């Protein structure tokens, strides 16, 4: 009976390993997508600022627009947008 318990624990440990590996892959995928989003937003902002007379004002306007959009997104304030740019 002792061998059966050890065998089951090994099986259960494999399940835990599968769960942890999946979580790790999911986190990596989310992080990669966030980086891609920040890069695209920054690139877009750079283009807007290059075509504007006063680049600082564009970033402020975008930050205000996002804040007033009613969505609960964080990190897209003036400081965050400048970092993306």
Secondary structure, 3 states (H helix, E strand, C coil): CHHHHHHHHHHHHHHHHHHHHHHHHHHHHHHHHHHHHHHHHHHHHHHHHHCCCCHHHHHHHHHHHHHCCCCCCCCCCHHHHHHHC
